[in-house]
Amino acid sequence: MEQGAFTADGCSVEVYRLLPPGDEPGIVHAAAPPGAPILELGSGAGRVTHALLELGHPVVAVDDSPEMLAHVRAETVCSKIEDLRLGRVFDVVLLGSHLVNTASEADRAAFLATARAHVAPGGRVLVEWHPPEWFDSVRDGQGGTLGEVDVRLGQVVRDGDLLSAVVRYSAGIRWWSQAFTCRRLDLQTLKAALTSAGLTFERWHTEDRTWFSASPEWPATPTFVSRGGQLSTMCVLFVISHTRSFRGGVLQLSLILGLVALIFVVATVLVIAEDRRAARRAAQRRQARLADLGEIDPLAARKLKLDR
Ligand SMILES: C[S@@+](CC[C@H](N)C(=O)[O-])C[C@H]1O[C@@H](n2cnc3c(N)ncnc32)[C@H](O)[C@@H]1O
């Protein structure tokens, strides 16, 4: 049987074309301002993308599978999530499909860093994850029907925080399988990963706690602070290795650290100013979109007045 193309992480393109949109578009729509642009990371064949477009959201769909993206009727970007830097920000960044439960700490950090880099000030990152209790509930043979596709789990193996399994999809006489491994994260670990990426846990969006949002810390300080720390340390080492007298060394060190502090303060002011400008631009775009839709967003209108 011809199974069609598969993605690098083992998803069948055909399966994702057959699966119905389910609840996801409604959850995302409810968490987004009306008409808000959305960056969808790991969009697949557009199962959720197309429904979001119908709900009035311009979507930029990102995936590293050209075969998946060939079916998406929206702006697409073929890229690994971890490498993506569009130089644009969005009111909502969507990281669905439990990608945050990746077994690799480095990939998780990179996914969240990408989400942080593309979320507008005042926007939110919406994440779908497997909460810890899901890992206890998973059993061989578990599954159900999604549209015309029967979905069944098998070969479930637990190894500490890791859970591996094989999903078998079937539709009529056709079938596909996908092996995956994911990592259980407790809430503390999840929040720490968000914080490291410059995000703050905001709230749950579903009763079963499978969807949550995170907001960008303001301004994006973590990288900035660590760069400042690295620069100061390099200056200290430089002075120590180049001075002969103690007093001369202290004087030089004070001068250099004073200079670093000055650069740091100026850069902080610039970052804050840029964040404020980006927030104002995002609010203006939101209001223009709402005007197009014939609606008025009182919050955006108030914000614009305050910002002027
Ligand atoms: C499970 S599918 C879900 C697709 C879509 N979100 C949906 O719910 O229909 C995961 C998608 O994410 C993409 N993906 C996984 N890891 C990725 C990465 N590191 N960079 C870009 N795309 C990735 C895969 O190619 C695949 O299309």
The ligand as an ORCA input file, in Angstrom:
! r2SCAN-3c Opt
* xyz 0 1
  C       1.909     15.967     15.021
  S       2.066     16.965     13.605
  C       0.789     18.134     13.941
  C       0.483     19.060     12.842
  C      -0.557     20.126     13.208
  N      -0.122     20.926     14.325
  C      -1.879     19.478     13.513
  O      -2.249     19.443     14.706
  O      -2.540     19.025     12.587
  C       3.542     17.845     14.008
  C       4.051     18.742     12.898
  O       5.142     19.490     13.408
  C       6.204     19.464     12.498
  N       7.452     19.562     13.288
  C       7.854     18.769     14.287
  N       9.029     19.177     14.770
  C       9.371     20.274     14.050
  C      10.482     21.164     14.071
  N      11.479     20.994     14.937
  N      10.506     22.189     13.193
  C       9.497     22.362     12.291
  N       8.423     21.555     12.234
  C       8.358     20.517     13.096
  C       6.102     18.147     11.778
  O       6.718     18.209     10.509
  C       4.598     17.976     11.721
  O       4.066     18.498     10.534
*
